[in-house]
C-alpha cells in the first residue's frame, strides 16, 4: 500500500512536467513523425487523390529501380558530394586561418571592427545573397567582370559555365560562413593558457614557433570536432543557395540531390519517385550523422544532449 | 621594459592588417554596392558605373516600392509570422526544455522524450511527405503552415535544456523546500537566471522566421500570401516580373516605369528586407556568439 501511495505521489509531482511537454510532443508527433511515416509513399504507386495514408498500391522497390535507372541520378549524387565536400573542407580551413590571423591583431578596436564586418553575410538569407551575387557576377554588367575586363582578362560566366559553377557555390558559401564560423576557433584560441606561451618564450621559441607548438595544438581538438561533425553534411549541397542561382545550363555540375528531389516532386508531381530520392538521401545522411556524432563523442567527448 | 619587435615580425603585422582589411571589405562591399544601386539612376546602373556611391542620386526606386502593394502584402505576412512565430517557438522551447533538464529521478520519462525530439534532427522525412502532412492538416494557404511544422526548434531547445541542466542544484532544491511547484520554480527561478540563453534562442527564432522563404513557396499558392523572402525570391529569380506585375495594377505606378529598372527596384527591396537584421545586428553578434559556444562546447 505504501509503495503505491508513493507511486501516485510521484506521478502527481511529475504530472506538470508531462503537461508542459505535451503541446510540443503533439506537434512534433504530427509534423515530424507523421512525415516520417509518410516515407511509405516511396514504396507505393502513389495517387494523391486517395490521400496520404489511403488505399495505395504497394509496388515494393520499383520506385528505387526507376530512380537509379535515371541517367542523371549518377551525376546528381556526384555533384552533391563534390560541392558538399568542397564546402566542408573550405568551411573549416577558411575560418581557422582567419581566426589565426585575427588572433595576431593586438588592437582590440580593430579586432572588433573586423569581426563586425565579416559576420554580416551569415545573418542574411540566401535569397538576398543570391540576388546580390547574380548582379555582381553577371558577365555583362557585374562589377566583378568589369574589374576583370579592366585587368585585361576575359569575362567569366560564374553562374552560367558548368566548370565554374561548383567553384562559385563553394567560394560564395565560404564568403557567407567563414566569418561567423571563426567564432568557435577564436573562443578556443582565447582559452589557451598564457603560461604556455611564456614557457615557449623562455625556451627560446620565436613567434612562428609559438604558433606551431602552442597555438595550433591548442585548437586541434575543436578542429577535429568540427571536421567530424562536418561529415554529417556530406549530402547537403545547400538547396537555398543552389536553387536560387542555378539554371539548366549548369545542371550537369550544379544539380544536387535536394534540387533534384524538388523538381521531381513539386514541378513534375512525381510524388513517389521524389520521396524515394529523398529517402535515399535521408537514409545515407542518417548513417553519416549517427557515425559522426558517435566519433565526436568518442574522440572529443562532445554530446548532443 | 621595452620589447623589441623584429623586422620580420613588423612586416608580418602590417601585411596581416592589410590582408584582414581587404577580407573585411570583401564581406561588406557587396552590400554597399547594393545600397548604391538602389539610390542610383537606372541608366548609370545598366552602364556599370555604380560601385560604392550612388550615381545621379534618386529615390524613385523606393517611391516605386512604396506604391507596390505586392511588397507590402508580403511584408505584412512576414511581420505576422514573426510576431506569432517567435513567441510560439519560445513558449514551446521553454515548456520542453524545462522538463527535459530534470534528472531521471525527477522525471522518469526524460530519456524517452529526449530521444523523441533528437530523432527528428537525425532523420529528415523529406520534401513530399512533409508537404503531404501539411496539406492533410489543412494548413495550405494559411499562416499556420509557416508556424506549426517548425514550432519547436529542436536545436534551440537542446541549447536551453543544456543551460538549465547546468544550473546549481541548490537553487532548485531551495525552491522545492519552500514549497514551490514546477510551474512556480520555472517562472520565478529558472527563467530569470536563464535570460541570456533565452535571448540567444529568441534571436535564432527571429532570424529563422525572417529569412525563411522555402516554406512560403511550397505551402502558399497565392502570391499575396507569400512572406517577404518568398516574394523577394520571385524578384531575384525573375527580375523583370516585378515590374510587369506592377504595371497593370495601379495607374500611379506608370509614371515611375520609365525611371526604374529591375536592378534598381530589386536592390531597393533587398535592402529594405535587410533592415530588421541590421537593426538587431549588435544583439545578434553578442548573443549568437554565446549561443554558439554554449551549444557546441559542453562539459
Interface residues (C-beta under 8 A of the other chain):
Chain A: X14 X16 X17 X18 X20 X21 X23 X24 X25 X27 X28 X30 X31 X32 X33 X34 X35 X36 X37 X38 X39 X41 X48 X51 X52 X98 X101 X102 X104 X105 X110 X113 X114 X115 X116 X117 X118 X119 X120 X121 X123 X124 X125 X127 X128 X130 X131 X132 X133 X134 X135 X136 X141 X142 X143 X146 X175 X179 X180 X183 X184 X187 X206 X207 X222 X225 X239 X240 X244 X261 X262 X265 X266 X271 X274 X275 X278 X279 X281 X282 X285 X286 X289 X290 X302 X303 X304 X305
Chain B: X6 X9 X12 X13 X16 X17 X19 X20 X21 X23 X24 X25 X26 X27 X28 X30 X31 X33 X34 X37 X45 X46 X47 X48 X51 X92 X95 X96 X98 X99 X100 X102 X106 X107 X108 X109 X113 X114 X116 X117 X118 X120 X121 X122 X123 X124 X125 X126 X127 X128 X129 X130 X131 X132 X133 X134 X135 X136 X137 X148 X149 X150 X151 X152 X154 X157 X158 X161 X162 X181 X182 X183 X186 X207 X210 X211 X212 X213 X214 X218 X229 X232 X233 X235 X236 X237 X263 X266 X267 X270 X273 X274 X277 X281 X284 X285 X288 X289 X292 X293 X296 X297 X298
